[in-house]
Amino acid sequence: MHLETPLLKSHEISLLNSNNGFERNIYLKLDNCQPSGSFKIRGIGHLIKENLLNNNIETVISSSGGNAGLAAACTAQKLGIKSVIITPTTVFPSVVDKLKSYGAEVIIHGDIWDEADKQARDLCNKNKSALYVPPFDNELIWKGNSSIIEEIKCQMNDEIPDCVIASVGGGGLILGLIEGAIRNGWFERDVKIIAVETVGADCFYQSVRAGKIVSLDSITSIAKSLGARTCATKLFEYYQKYQDNIYSFTVSDKEVVETMEKFLNDHRFLVEPSCGASLAVAYNMDKYLGKGKYKNVVVEVCGGSAITLENLLNYKKIFLI
Ligand SMILES: Cc1ncc(COP(=O)(O)O)c(C=O)c1O
């Protein structure tokens, strides 16, 4: 379902992070180039394919009006099955158009995601040949996302990076990276997984600080794709077990907007705030991870479709002027 994406050394971001004789290599794992516009198709594609092989599935149903829904619709189209996407009224109009272009039936229901999700689950319960596609909390999704690590390993000719930076919403992406790192013995070789959220969409960071799983009351960041109120339990369990390897950071919306613009100018890619979050750490390695540390760095460019140039200009008006 997904493509093997390029691993590109960023000349610009590497230079920015090299000083006083310490040279850093910042590699971009370009999952923004996936067919559905984000990394999501790795995990969701794997979940749907496995279910199609083992069960009699004719329809997939998702309640995500974001990148998970796009990944489900794109996968369903490739496999020749039906997709129904139930989303709340907050969905981006451009995403609705893109969902329809993948042949999805789009139903707008409820003002918040929980209402759309309940409708999706009810519909699934009534239809035996339908598969409910969750956005992140499923082992098959993590397994599909973990393919990123094997690709990096191969693309770096079996060398290993010092750290891999990625954004966290509910934790499906980072769980894939953690499981891939464990499978390949990277934790024994001291590789760090850097989990990044934005302030106001930071359910994992708050859980790490509290020492227990914490649910956010609301999502106040512009990075709506990172807006899970509670992280996957498995992510917190891994954090407790591998605290030396998993670090959690937050960045501000302002830093994200600055980074989105820099990244657009440096690499000519327009990415969502959710992706700008991990890039913000990659652009500021000394600030977040310390001077003279972490020479070979991979940042997962998770992508995302809920962004237009007009949105970026509006964010700039709010945060940068
Ligand atoms: C572009 C993008 N990046 C990151 C994430 C976070 O992924 P996860 O919920 O698997 O942590 C999402 C989630 O929708 C996303 O769409």
The ligand as an SDF file (V2000), in Angstrom:
LIG
                    3D

 16 16  0  0  0  0  0  0  0  0999 V2000
    0.6110   14.1770    9.7950 C   0  0  0  0  0  0  0  0  0  0  0  0
    0.5030   13.4810   11.1120 C   0  0  0  0  0  0  0  0  0  0  0  0
    1.5940   13.3950   11.8890 N   0  0  0  0  0  0  0  0  0  0  0  0
    1.5660   12.7950   13.0970 C   0  0  0  0  0  0  0  0  0  0  0  0
    0.3980   12.2330   13.5740 C   0  0  0  0  0  0  0  0  0  0  0  0
    0.4190   11.5520   14.9060 C   0  0  0  0  0  0  0  0  0  0  0  0
    0.2720   10.1800   14.7290 O   0  0  0  0  0  0  0  0  0  0  0  0
   -0.1390    9.2230   15.9180 P   0  0  0  0  0  0  0  0  0  0  0  0
   -1.5570    9.5210   16.2670 O   0  0  0  0  0  0  0  0  0  0  0  0
    0.0470    7.8680   15.3180 O   0  0  0  0  0  0  0  0  0  0  0  0
    0.7770    9.4930   17.0500 O   0  0  0  0  0  0  0  0  0  0  0  0
   -0.7580   12.2870   12.8040 C   0  0  0  0  0  0  0  0  0  0  0  0
   -2.0040   11.7080   13.2810 C   0  0  0  0  0  0  0  0  0  0  0  0
   -3.0570   11.8250   12.6740 O   0  0  0  0  0  0  0  0  0  0  0  0
   -0.7120   12.9210   11.5330 C   0  0  0  0  0  0  0  0  0  0  0  0
   -1.7960   12.9920   10.7530 O   0  0  0  0  0  0  0  0  0  0  0  0
  1  2  1  0
  2  3  1  0
  2 15  2  0
  3  4  2  0
  4  5  1  0
  5  6  1  0
  5 12  2  0
  6  7  1  0
  7  8  1  0
  8  9  2  0
  8 10  1  0
  8 11  1  0
 12 13  1  0
 12 15  1  0
 13 14  2  0
 15 16  1  0
M  END
$$$$
